[in-house]
Amino acid sequence: MKEKHFAYRIHRETTGLVCTHYEFEEDKMLDLLKEIQNAKAKGIYWIFKQLDGKPQEALSIIDCEHNRIYYHYSGEVEDLQDTITKLSKSLNL
């Protein structure tokens, strides 16, 4: 069984803050990153790992406006395009 991740997209609209929820398998992270980059989305995505069927372990925050990923554990910041390139190479795409 593939590990699942949860993404919460948080952005501002005229009515206030909006939070939408996505559930995806770990190997679909590259697709999500490409979608974020191509859509030129606003707001942030907060990515969690699933534990016992619930989003519990924070992995990263994606800043859509600045095209950056902030990793929870390492504290590193990476450009979105660099991450897409690395994941594409590791998946031999």
Backbone as ProteinMPNN parsed JSONL, in Angstrom:
{"seq_chain_A": "MKEKHFAYRIHRETTGLVCTHYEFEEDKMLDLLKEIQNAKAKGIYWIFKQLDGKPQEALSIIDCEHNRIYYHYSGEVEDLQDTITKLSKSLNL", "coords_chain_A": {"N_chain_A": [[0.846, -1.178, 0.0], [0.555, 2.195, -0.853], [1.977, 5.084, 0.627], [0.024, 7.734, 1.917], [-0.551, 11.215, 1.437], [-1.564, 14.417, 2.656], [-2.793, 17.509, 1.513], [-3.301, 20.788, 2.33], [-4.733, 23.535, 1.016], [-4.411, 26.904, 1.443], [-5.779, 30.004, 1.025], [-6.525, 33.462, 0.251], [-9.645, 34.988, -0.28], [-12.256, 37.23, -1.389], [-14.225, 36.805, 0.461], [-12.872, 35.976, 2.668], [-10.475, 33.833, 4.365], [-9.794, 30.771, 2.689], [-9.838, 27.298, 2.857], [-8.904, 24.404, 1.304], [-8.923, 20.846, 0.804], [-6.82, 18.194, -0.121], [-6.191, 14.826, -0.947], [-3.619, 12.571, -1.577], [-1.506, 10.075, -3.121], [1.847, 9.325, -2.178], [3.608, 9.134, -4.39], [2.517, 10.879, -6.191], [3.266, 13.426, -5.698], [4.973, 14.913, -7.344], [3.267, 15.507, -9.491], [1.451, 17.221, -8.193], [3.16, 19.37, -7.519], [3.893, 20.287, -10.076], [1.395, 21.083, -11.014], [0.804, 23.182, -9.232], [2.837, 24.984, -9.937], [2.26, 25.481, -12.678], [-0.316, 26.56, -12.557], [0.077, 28.933, -11.38], [-0.666, 29.565, -8.769], [-2.03, 31.189, -5.849], [-1.399, 31.775, -2.359], [-0.81, 29.202, 0.142], [0.312, 25.775, 0.411], [-0.036, 23.273, 2.728], [1.6, 20.479, 3.598], [1.049, 17.211, 4.732], [1.964, 14.057, 6.181], [0.265, 10.963, 6.206], [-0.817, 9.291, 9.078], [-2.081, 6.503, 10.606], [-4.435, 6.822, 9.118], [-4.995, 9.53, 9.276], [-4.131, 13.014, 8.803], [-1.113, 13.772, 10.177], [1.654, 14.222, 10.47], [3.626, 16.862, 9.815], [5.129, 17.78, 6.767], [5.998, 19.708, 4.835], [5.774, 23.156, 3.71], [4.386, 24.822, 1.031], [5.001, 27.692, -0.657], [3.17, 29.31, -2.792], [3.136, 31.77, -4.191], [5.784, 32.688, -4.133], [7.091, 30.532, -5.147], [8.42, 28.497, -3.572], [9.583, 25.876, -1.393], [9.301, 24.981, 1.91], [10.88, 22.986, 4.122], [9.829, 20.983, 6.791], [11.29, 19.41, 8.795], [14.101, 19.651, 8.234], [14.422, 22.342, 7.878], [15.221, 23.519, 5.593], [15.035, 25.501, 2.598], [13.729, 25.443, -0.622], [13.739, 26.058, -4.124], [10.821, 25.808, -6.115], [10.959, 24.864, -8.788], [13.484, 23.617, -8.778], [12.983, 21.473, -7.06], [11.049, 20.072, -8.533], [12.621, 19.325, -10.73], [14.543, 17.644, -9.466], [12.859, 15.577, -8.429], [11.796, 14.613, -10.828], [14.091, 13.572, -12.053], [14.735, 11.553, -10.205], [12.619, 9.87, -10.59], [13.056, 9.131, -13.106], [11.993, 10.622, -15.322]], "CA_chain_A": [[0.0, 0.0, 0.0], [1.336, 3.416, -0.946], [1.764, 6.08, 1.676], [-0.812, 8.857, 1.483], [-0.258, 12.544, 1.95], [-2.663, 15.369, 2.628], [-2.4, 18.886, 1.21], [-4.31, 21.798, 2.643], [-4.45, 24.79, 0.314], [-4.957, 28.038, 2.184], [-5.635, 31.235, 0.252], [-7.457, 34.534, 0.605], [-10.627, 35.459, -1.252], [-12.98, 38.397, -0.879], [-15.036, 36.374, 1.604], [-11.989, 35.622, 3.777], [-9.557, 32.724, 4.093], [-10.416, 29.551, 2.192], [-8.964, 26.131, 3.008], [-9.38, 23.215, 0.61], [-8.2, 19.658, 1.232], [-6.52, 17.203, -1.142], [-5.53, 13.607, -0.473], [-2.933, 11.977, -2.713], [-0.46, 9.117, -2.79], [3.177, 9.936, -2.127], [4.233, 9.21, -5.713], [1.843, 11.923, -6.974], [3.755, 14.728, -5.246], [5.498, 15.613, -8.514], [2.109, 16.041, -10.212], [0.939, 18.36, -7.429], [4.105, 20.482, -7.665], [3.756, 20.815, -11.441], [0.102, 21.764, -11.074], [0.956, 24.448, -8.507], [3.681, 25.869, -10.738], [1.572, 25.85, -13.916], [-1.518, 27.342, -12.257], [0.493, 30.202, -10.767], [-1.6, 29.683, -7.645], [-1.738, 32.085, -4.724], [-1.594, 31.124, -1.071], [0.154, 28.171, 0.539], [-0.11, 24.39, 0.606], [0.585, 22.677, 3.9], [1.638, 19.057, 3.27], [1.161, 16.31, 5.877], [2.004, 12.614, 5.974], [-0.832, 10.271, 6.871], [-0.53, 8.282, 10.095], [-3.333, 5.914, 11.083], [-5.562, 7.345, 8.366], [-5.233, 10.954, 9.545], [-2.946, 13.841, 8.571], [-0.536, 14.034, 11.492], [3.067, 14.595, 10.48], [3.89, 17.942, 8.855], [6.308, 17.563, 5.934], [6.484, 20.937, 4.21], [4.845, 24.214, 3.322], [4.7, 25.33, -0.3], [4.614, 29.09, -0.855], [2.87, 29.379, -4.227], [3.463, 33.076, -4.759], [7.236, 32.815, -4.268], [7.588, 29.27, -5.713], [9.395, 27.906, -2.647], [9.15, 24.824, -0.479], [9.95, 25.049, 3.223], [10.811, 21.644, 4.701], [9.561, 21.05, 8.225], [12.323, 18.839, 9.668], [15.454, 20.15, 7.98], [14.441, 23.797, 7.874], [15.727, 23.975, 4.304], [14.125, 26.153, 1.658], [14.136, 25.06, -1.967], [12.941, 26.59, -5.215], [9.861, 24.819, -6.612], [11.471, 24.264, -10.02], [14.577, 22.712, -8.404], [12.372, 20.266, -6.503], [10.436, 19.354, -9.659], [13.725, 18.735, -11.491], [15.091, 16.526, -8.678], [11.894, 14.477, -8.399], [11.707, 14.067, -12.187], [15.287, 12.743, -12.257], [14.67, 10.358, -9.359], [11.587, 9.002, -11.162], [13.499, 8.899, -14.487], [11.038, 11.203, -16.279]], "C_chain_A": [[0.893, 1.244, 0.0], [0.962, 4.371, 0.176], [0.931, 7.229, 1.116], [-0.363, 10.136, 2.159], [-1.513, 13.39, 1.856], [-2.093, 16.743, 2.326], [-3.574, 19.791, 1.536], [-3.898, 23.077, 1.934], [-5.163, 25.906, 1.061], [-4.695, 29.295, 1.357], [-6.729, 32.225, 0.634], [-8.369, 34.847, -0.578], [-11.369, 36.63, -0.635], [-13.822, 38.058, 0.344], [-14.199, 36.014, 2.822], [-11.033, 34.511, 3.374], [-10.337, 31.485, 3.673], [-9.397, 28.425, 2.331], [-9.602, 24.951, 2.288], [-8.426, 22.066, 0.912], [-8.024, 18.709, 0.055], [-5.869, 16.003, -0.466], [-4.893, 12.954, -1.689], [-1.882, 10.996, -2.229], [0.896, 9.785, -2.962], [3.797, 10.113, -3.51], [3.574, 10.238, -6.632], [2.286, 13.328, -6.566], [4.277, 15.547, -6.421], [4.357, 16.238, -9.312], [1.544, 17.274, -9.513], [1.849, 19.575, -7.598], [4.012, 21.117, -9.05], [2.456, 21.596, -11.594], [0.171, 23.132, -10.39], [1.746, 25.444, -9.346], [2.942, 26.364, -11.983], [0.365, 26.744, -13.675], [-1.184, 28.73, -11.729], [-0.447, 30.56, -9.61], [-1.114, 30.694, -6.619], [-1.957, 31.292, -3.44], [-0.504, 30.118, -0.766], [-0.508, 26.803, 0.518], [0.662, 23.878, 1.81], [0.473, 21.177, 3.712], [1.898, 18.232, 4.532], [1.267, 14.873, 5.405], [0.856, 12.003, 6.768], [-0.296, 9.252, 7.872], [-1.861, 7.798, 10.649], [-4.55, 6.538, 10.418], [-5.862, 8.813, 8.566], [-3.97, 11.755, 9.255], [-2.333, 14.26, 9.899], [0.881, 14.566, 11.468], [3.34, 15.639, 9.401], [5.181, 17.665, 8.093], [6.874, 18.865, 5.385], [5.361, 21.941, 4.016], [5.312, 24.72, 1.966], [4.13, 26.738, -0.413], [4.423, 29.292, -2.356], [3.34, 30.678, -4.866], [4.958, 33.239, -5.017], [7.897, 31.547, -4.807], [8.695, 28.646, -4.875], [8.745, 26.808, -1.823], [9.981, 24.949, 0.79], [9.774, 23.68, 3.877], [10.764, 21.721, 6.223], [10.76, 20.597, 9.062], [13.696, 19.457, 9.474], [15.548, 21.667, 8.071], [14.943, 24.379, 6.562], [14.619, 24.615, 3.479], [14.635, 25.833, 0.262], [13.191, 25.686, -2.984], [12.051, 25.477, -5.776], [10.38, 24.116, -7.863], [12.617, 23.298, -9.727], [14.032, 21.395, -7.865], [11.741, 19.427, -7.604], [11.514, 18.646, -10.473], [14.306, 17.522, -10.768], [14.147, 15.326, -8.671], [11.757, 13.822, -9.77], [12.889, 13.15, -12.474], [15.207, 11.456, -11.449], [13.619, 9.369, -9.861], [11.889, 8.661, -12.619], [12.495, 9.4, -15.508], [11.74, 12.124, -17.248]], "O_chain_A": [[1.86, 1.329, 0.757], [-0.188, 4.454, 0.606], [1.12, 7.642, -0.028], [0.13, 10.137, 3.286], [-2.413, 13.104, 1.067], [-1.027, 17.101, 2.827], [-4.695, 19.577, 1.073], [-2.839, 23.637, 2.217], [-6.373, 25.849, 1.28], [-3.552, 29.613, 1.03], [-7.726, 31.863, 1.259], [-7.92, 34.954, -1.719], [-11.131, 36.981, 0.52], [-14.1, 38.928, 1.17], [-14.746, 35.772, 3.897], [-10.807, 34.275, 2.187], [-11.397, 31.184, 4.223], [-8.233, 28.583, 1.964], [-10.715, 24.544, 2.622], [-7.26, 22.287, 1.238], [-8.974, 18.45, -0.683], [-5.091, 16.155, 0.475], [-5.545, 12.797, -2.721], [-1.422, 11.065, -1.089], [1.065, 10.688, -3.782], [4.44, 11.129, -3.776], [4.042, 10.442, -7.752], [1.73, 14.314, -7.048], [4.043, 16.754, -6.483], [4.47, 17.378, -9.762], [1.199, 18.259, -10.166], [1.364, 20.689, -7.797], [4.047, 22.341, -9.181], [2.427, 22.649, -12.233], [-0.346, 24.12, -10.913], [1.368, 26.61, -9.453], [3.001, 27.552, -12.302], [0.055, 27.599, -14.504], [-2.054, 29.597, -11.641], [-0.941, 31.682, -9.497], [0.075, 31.005, -6.545], [-2.625, 30.258, -3.445], [0.585, 30.168, -1.338], [-1.731, 26.687, 0.597], [1.88, 24.039, 1.891], [-0.636, 20.646, 3.669], [2.825, 18.504, 5.294], [0.727, 14.51, 4.36], [0.52, 12.465, 7.858], [0.576, 8.448, 7.543], [-2.675, 8.598, 11.11], [-5.574, 6.76, 11.065], [-6.88, 9.304, 8.079], [-2.862, 11.25, 9.433], [-2.944, 15.008, 10.662], [1.272, 15.3, 12.376], [3.29, 15.333, 8.21], [6.207, 17.353, 8.696], [8.08, 19.105, 5.457], [4.177, 21.625, 4.139], [6.492, 25.011, 1.776], [2.924, 26.944, -0.28], [5.395, 29.427, -3.1], [3.885, 30.669, -5.97], [5.356, 33.857, -6.004], [9.121, 31.485, -4.916], [9.763, 28.309, -5.384], [7.537, 26.807, -1.587], [11.209, 25.013, 0.742], [8.65, 23.262, 4.154], [11.551, 22.427, 6.853], [11.201, 21.329, 9.948], [14.384, 19.755, 10.45], [16.624, 22.215, 8.312], [15.077, 25.595, 6.431], [13.437, 24.312, 3.641], [15.832, 25.938, -0.007], [11.993, 25.824, -2.734], [12.488, 24.332, -5.894], [10.253, 22.898, -7.983], [12.711, 22.254, -10.373], [14.557, 20.326, -8.178], [11.881, 18.204, -7.61], [11.339, 17.491, -10.863], [14.536, 16.484, -11.388], [14.578, 14.192, -8.881], [11.618, 12.602, -9.861], [12.724, 12.082, -13.063], [15.568, 10.387, -11.942], [13.711, 8.171, -9.592], [11.098, 7.996, -13.289], [12.174, 8.69, -16.461], [11.098, 12.704, -18.124]]}, "name": "protein", "num_of_chains": 1, "seq": "MKEKHFAYRIHRETTGLVCTHYEFEEDKMLDLLKEIQNAKAKGIYWIFKQLDGKPQEALSIIDCEHNRIYYHYSGEVEDLQDTITKLSKSLNL"}
